[in-house]
Amino acid sequence: MNPRRPAAALALAAAALTLTGCTATGTSPSVATTASSDQATSSAPGRATVEVDEHADRTTVDVAAGTTVTLTLHSTYWSAPASSAPDVLAPNGTPTTATSPSCRPGGGCGTVTASFTARAPGTARLTATRTSCGEALNCLPEQRDYQLTVKVAG
């Protein structure tokens, strides 16, 4: 057995993990829904949570008023996510950035997370932007902005 094969396979796996924050759109959305009852959403405040990430880019999520929507983007190069209609989808405090302790300088390893509460019926768009997808690596145009439409039912 060639002793270089395991090392090459490990290097390829590490490169794939490094690039996960810069994947192209078009993959199926990653949306996790949790609730404190049997329902996925609830009209009672704080009863349901919808968690989304970059895989939900350019999709629409339907939620009930009172639902918490948490957006986690897996690269520290993303700007803080913002709501286009805070009266419909209000931010819950300040977004947080968590870096990975094993990240090489300039790698952008980590997450940017923001939480919002669906306050009133209507539609809001969550957006974030970035220009860098790694140290000295400009993002392709389709990787530069994140948009999630959130429709809040009454």
ChimeraX commands (.cxc) that place a marker at each C-alpha (Angstrom):
marker #1 position 0.00,0.00,0.00 radius 0.5
marker #1 position 1.25,3.45,-0.92 radius 0.5
marker #1 position 1.93,5.41,2.32 radius 0.5
marker #1 position 0.98,8.72,0.63 radius 0.5
marker #1 position -2.63,7.69,-0.07 radius 0.5
marker #1 position -3.97,8.14,3.49 radius 0.5
marker #1 position -2.27,11.54,3.73 radius 0.5
marker #1 position -3.69,12.63,0.37 radius 0.5
marker #1 position -7.18,11.48,1.36 radius 0.5
marker #1 position -6.90,13.37,4.65 radius 0.5
marker #1 position -5.76,16.53,2.83 radius 0.5
marker #1 position -8.72,16.31,0.44 radius 0.5
marker #1 position -11.15,15.86,3.33 radius 0.5
marker #1 position -9.67,18.86,5.15 radius 0.5
marker #1 position -9.94,21.00,2.00 radius 0.5
marker #1 position -13.58,20.00,1.58 radius 0.5
marker #1 position -14.36,20.97,5.18 radius 0.5
marker #1 position -12.61,24.31,4.74 radius 0.5
marker #1 position -14.75,25.17,1.74 radius 0.5
marker #1 position -18.13,24.30,3.28 radius 0.5
marker #1 position -18.77,27.94,4.13 radius 0.5
marker #1 position -18.46,28.85,0.44 radius 0.5
marker #1 position -20.75,26.34,-1.18 radius 0.5
marker #1 position -22.78,27.38,-4.18 radius 0.5
marker #1 position -26.51,27.76,-3.92 radius 0.5
marker #1 position -28.94,25.25,-5.34 radius 0.5
marker #1 position -28.70,22.62,-2.63 radius 0.5
marker #1 position -31.74,21.66,-0.64 radius 0.5
marker #1 position -32.51,23.95,2.28 radius 0.5
marker #1 position -31.37,23.03,5.74 radius 0.5
marker #1 position -34.26,23.90,8.02 radius 0.5
marker #1 position -34.68,22.35,11.45 radius 0.5
marker #1 position -37.88,22.93,13.35 radius 0.5
marker #1 position -38.26,22.33,17.06 radius 0.5
marker #1 position -41.19,23.03,19.32 radius 0.5
marker #1 position -42.10,22.54,22.94 radius 0.5
marker #1 position -45.30,20.77,21.94 radius 0.5
marker #1 position -46.35,18.35,19.20 radius 0.5
marker #1 position -46.78,21.21,16.72 radius 0.5
marker #1 position -43.92,22.43,14.52 radius 0.5
marker #1 position -45.12,26.01,14.96 radius 0.5
marker #1 position -47.27,27.66,17.57 radius 0.5
marker #1 position -48.99,31.00,17.95 radius 0.5
marker #1 position -47.78,31.28,21.55 radius 0.5
marker #1 position -44.58,33.36,21.85 radius 0.5
marker #1 position -41.41,31.37,22.46 radius 0.5
marker #1 position -43.06,28.03,21.79 radius 0.5
marker #1 position -41.43,27.16,18.44 radius 0.5
marker #1 position -38.02,27.61,16.88 radius 0.5
marker #1 position -36.99,27.36,13.24 radius 0.5
marker #1 position -33.24,27.00,12.64 radius 0.5
marker #1 position -31.82,27.77,9.21 radius 0.5
marker #1 position -28.35,28.03,7.70 radius 0.5
marker #1 position -26.73,28.92,4.38 radius 0.5
marker #1 position -28.39,25.95,2.69 radius 0.5
marker #1 position -31.73,27.78,3.00 radius 0.5
marker #1 position -30.43,30.64,0.83 radius 0.5
marker #1 position -33.06,32.00,-1.56 radius 0.5
marker #1 position -35.87,29.94,-0.05 radius 0.5
marker #1 position -39.04,30.85,1.84 radius 0.5
marker #1 position -39.95,29.71,5.33 radius 0.5
marker #1 position -43.52,29.95,6.65 radius 0.5
marker #1 position -43.85,30.49,10.40 radius 0.5
marker #1 position -46.54,31.44,12.91 radius 0.5
marker #1 position -46.43,34.62,14.96 radius 0.5
marker #1 position -44.36,33.99,18.09 radius 0.5
marker #1 position -41.90,31.65,16.37 radius 0.5
marker #1 position -38.17,32.24,16.87 radius 0.5
marker #1 position -36.11,32.05,13.67 radius 0.5
marker #1 position -32.40,31.41,14.25 radius 0.5
marker #1 position -30.01,31.90,11.32 radius 0.5
marker #1 position -26.50,30.44,11.53 radius 0.5
marker #1 position -24.05,31.14,8.70 radius 0.5
marker #1 position -20.92,29.00,8.74 radius 0.5
marker #1 position -18.20,31.55,7.99 radius 0.5
marker #1 position -17.08,34.57,9.99 radius 0.5
marker #1 position -16.84,36.56,6.75 radius 0.5
marker #1 position -20.65,37.04,6.71 radius 0.5
marker #1 position -22.06,40.37,7.86 radius 0.5
marker #1 position -24.56,40.33,10.70 radius 0.5
marker #1 position -27.92,39.11,9.34 radius 0.5
marker #1 position -30.61,41.80,9.24 radius 0.5
marker #1 position -34.39,41.83,8.87 radius 0.5
marker #1 position -35.99,43.96,6.15 radius 0.5
marker #1 position -39.13,44.38,8.30 radius 0.5
marker #1 position -38.35,44.49,12.05 radius 0.5
marker #1 position -42.04,45.04,12.83 radius 0.5
marker #1 position -42.74,41.61,11.25 radius 0.5
marker #1 position -39.50,39.78,12.15 radius 0.5
marker #1 position -37.71,41.50,15.03 radius 0.5
marker #1 position -34.09,40.85,16.02 radius 0.5
marker #1 position -33.48,39.26,19.43 radius 0.5
marker #1 position -30.41,41.11,20.63 radius 0.5
marker #1 position -27.07,41.41,18.89 radius 0.5
marker #1 position -25.85,38.75,16.42 radius 0.5
marker #1 position -22.92,36.68,17.66 radius 0.5
marker #1 position -19.74,35.54,15.95 radius 0.5
marker #1 position -17.96,32.42,17.16 radius 0.5
marker #1 position -14.55,31.56,15.75 radius 0.5
marker #1 position -13.07,28.10,15.67 radius 0.5
marker #1 position -9.97,27.78,17.88 radius 0.5
marker #1 position -8.28,25.51,15.34 radius 0.5
marker #1 position -8.78,27.95,12.44 radius 0.5
marker #1 position -5.75,29.21,10.59 radius 0.5
marker #1 position -5.49,33.02,10.36 radius 0.5
marker #1 position -7.66,34.37,7.55 radius 0.5
marker #1 position -9.64,31.13,7.27 radius 0.5
marker #1 position -12.99,32.55,8.34 radius 0.5
marker #1 position -13.74,29.39,10.32 radius 0.5
marker #1 position -16.67,29.81,12.65 radius 0.5
marker #1 position -20.24,31.02,12.62 radius 0.5
marker #1 position -22.32,34.17,12.59 radius 0.5
marker #1 position -25.66,33.61,14.35 radius 0.5
marker #1 position -28.68,35.87,14.72 radius 0.5
marker #1 position -32.07,35.20,16.25 radius 0.5
marker #1 position -35.37,36.85,15.31 radius 0.5
marker #1 position -38.94,36.67,16.62 radius 0.5
marker #1 position -41.95,36.60,14.29 radius 0.5
marker #1 position -44.01,39.47,15.74 radius 0.5
marker #1 position -46.81,40.17,13.26 radius 0.5
marker #1 position -48.31,38.77,10.07 radius 0.5
marker #1 position -46.41,39.78,6.96 radius 0.5
marker #1 position -43.24,39.06,5.00 radius 0.5
marker #1 position -39.65,39.89,5.92 radius 0.5
marker #1 position -36.36,39.08,4.28 radius 0.5
marker #1 position -33.26,38.11,6.24 radius 0.5
marker #1 position -30.09,39.20,4.45 radius 0.5
marker #1 position -26.33,39.01,4.93 radius 0.5
marker #1 position -23.37,39.76,2.66 radius 0.5
marker #1 position -19.70,38.91,2.29 radius 0.5
marker #1 position -16.96,39.57,-0.25 radius 0.5
marker #1 position -14.36,37.08,0.95 radius 0.5
marker #1 position -14.71,33.30,0.99 radius 0.5
marker #1 position -11.28,32.74,2.54 radius 0.5
marker #1 position -7.91,34.37,2.88 radius 0.5
marker #1 position -7.30,36.30,-0.37 radius 0.5
marker #1 position -10.21,34.42,-2.00 radius 0.5
marker #1 position -12.99,36.58,-3.38 radius 0.5
marker #1 position -16.44,35.02,-3.39 radius 0.5
marker #1 position -18.14,34.26,-6.68 radius 0.5
marker #1 position -21.13,36.57,-7.31 radius 0.5
marker #1 position -23.65,33.87,-6.28 radius 0.5
marker #1 position -21.79,33.38,-2.97 radius 0.5
marker #1 position -21.77,37.04,-1.89 radius 0.5
marker #1 position -25.26,37.50,-0.52 radius 0.5
marker #1 position -27.70,35.48,1.55 radius 0.5
marker #1 position -31.46,35.98,1.37 radius 0.5
marker #1 position -34.18,34.12,3.23 radius 0.5
marker #1 position -37.83,35.12,2.92 radius 0.5
marker #1 position -39.87,34.59,6.08 radius 0.5
marker #1 position -43.68,34.67,5.81 radius 0.5
marker #1 position -45.38,35.14,9.16 radius 0.5
marker #1 position -48.98,33.94,9.49 radius 0.5
marker #1 position -51.35,35.60,11.95 radius 0.5
marker link #1:1,2 radius 0.2
marker link #1:2,3 radius 0.2
marker link #1:3,4 radius 0.2
marker link #1:4,5 radius 0.2
marker link #1:5,6 radius 0.2
marker link #1:6,7 radius 0.2
marker link #1:7,8 radius 0.2
marker link #1:8,9 radius 0.2
marker link #1:9,10 radius 0.2
marker link #1:10,11 radius 0.2
marker link #1:11,12 radius 0.2
marker link #1:12,13 radius 0.2
marker link #1:13,14 radius 0.2
marker link #1:14,15 radius 0.2
marker link #1:15,16 radius 0.2
marker link #1:16,17 radius 0.2
marker link #1:17,18 radius 0.2
marker link #1:18,19 radius 0.2
marker link #1:19,20 radius 0.2
marker link #1:20,21 radius 0.2
marker link #1:21,22 radius 0.2
marker link #1:22,23 radius 0.2
marker link #1:23,24 radius 0.2
marker link #1:24,25 radius 0.2
marker link #1:25,26 radius 0.2
marker link #1:26,27 radius 0.2
marker link #1:27,28 radius 0.2
marker link #1:28,29 radius 0.2
marker link #1:29,30 radius 0.2
marker link #1:30,31 radius 0.2
marker link #1:31,32 radius 0.2
marker link #1:32,33 radius 0.2
marker link #1:33,34 radius 0.2
marker link #1:34,35 radius 0.2
marker link #1:35,36 radius 0.2
marker link #1:36,37 radius 0.2
marker link #1:37,38 radius 0.2
marker link #1:38,39 radius 0.2
marker link #1:39,40 radius 0.2
marker link #1:40,41 radius 0.2
marker link #1:41,42 radius 0.2
marker link #1:42,43 radius 0.2
marker link #1:43,44 radius 0.2
marker link #1:44,45 radius 0.2
marker link #1:45,46 radius 0.2
marker link #1:46,47 radius 0.2
marker link #1:47,48 radius 0.2
marker link #1:48,49 radius 0.2
marker link #1:49,50 radius 0.2
marker link #1:50,51 radius 0.2
marker link #1:51,52 radius 0.2
marker link #1:52,53 radius 0.2
marker link #1:53,54 radius 0.2
marker link #1:54,55 radius 0.2
marker link #1:55,56 radius 0.2
marker link #1:56,57 radius 0.2
marker link #1:57,58 radius 0.2
marker link #1:58,59 radius 0.2
marker link #1:59,60 radius 0.2
marker link #1:60,61 radius 0.2
marker link #1:61,62 radius 0.2
marker link #1:62,63 radius 0.2
marker link #1:63,64 radius 0.2
marker link #1:64,65 radius 0.2
marker link #1:65,66 radius 0.2
marker link #1:66,67 radius 0.2
marker link #1:67,68 radius 0.2
marker link #1:68,69 radius 0.2
marker link #1:69,70 radius 0.2
marker link #1:70,71 radius 0.2
marker link #1:71,72 radius 0.2
marker link #1:72,73 radius 0.2
marker link #1:73,74 radius 0.2
marker link #1:74,75 radius 0.2
marker link #1:75,76 radius 0.2
marker link #1:76,77 radius 0.2
marker link #1:77,78 radius 0.2
marker link #1:78,79 radius 0.2
marker link #1:79,80 radius 0.2
marker link #1:80,81 radius 0.2
marker link #1:81,82 radius 0.2
marker link #1:82,83 radius 0.2
marker link #1:83,84 radius 0.2
marker link #1:84,85 radius 0.2
marker link #1:85,86 radius 0.2
marker link #1:86,87 radius 0.2
marker link #1:87,88 radius 0.2
marker link #1:88,89 radius 0.2
marker link #1:89,90 radius 0.2
marker link #1:90,91 radius 0.2
marker link #1:91,92 radius 0.2
marker link #1:92,93 radius 0.2
marker link #1:93,94 radius 0.2
marker link #1:94,95 radius 0.2
marker link #1:95,96 radius 0.2
marker link #1:96,97 radius 0.2
marker link #1:97,98 radius 0.2
marker link #1:98,99 radius 0.2
marker link #1:99,100 radius 0.2
marker link #1:100,101 radius 0.2
marker link #1:101,102 radius 0.2
marker link #1:102,103 radius 0.2
marker link #1:103,104 radius 0.2
marker link #1:104,105 radius 0.2
marker link #1:105,106 radius 0.2
marker link #1:106,107 radius 0.2
marker link #1:107,108 radius 0.2
marker link #1:108,109 radius 0.2
marker link #1:109,110 radius 0.2
marker link #1:110,111 radius 0.2
marker link #1:111,112 radius 0.2
marker link #1:112,113 radius 0.2
marker link #1:113,114 radius 0.2
marker link #1:114,115 radius 0.2
marker link #1:115,116 radius 0.2
marker link #1:116,117 radius 0.2
marker link #1:117,118 radius 0.2
marker link #1:118,119 radius 0.2
marker link #1:119,120 radius 0.2
marker link #1:120,121 radius 0.2
marker link #1:121,122 radius 0.2
marker link #1:122,123 radius 0.2
marker link #1:123,124 radius 0.2
marker link #1:124,125 radius 0.2
marker link #1:125,126 radius 0.2
marker link #1:126,127 radius 0.2
marker link #1:127,128 radius 0.2
marker link #1:128,129 radius 0.2
marker link #1:129,130 radius 0.2
marker link #1:130,131 radius 0.2
marker link #1:131,132 radius 0.2
marker link #1:132,133 radius 0.2
marker link #1:133,134 radius 0.2
marker link #1:134,135 radius 0.2
marker link #1:135,136 radius 0.2
marker link #1:136,137 radius 0.2
marker link #1:137,138 radius 0.2
marker link #1:138,139 radius 0.2
marker link #1:139,140 radius 0.2
marker link #1:140,141 radius 0.2
marker link #1:141,142 radius 0.2
marker link #1:142,143 radius 0.2
marker link #1:143,144 radius 0.2
marker link #1:144,145 radius 0.2
marker link #1:145,146 radius 0.2
marker link #1:146,147 radius 0.2
marker link #1:147,148 radius 0.2
marker link #1:148,149 radius 0.2
marker link #1:149,150 radius 0.2
marker link #1:150,151 radius 0.2
marker link #1:151,152 radius 0.2
marker link #1:152,153 radius 0.2
marker link #1:153,154 radius 0.2
view
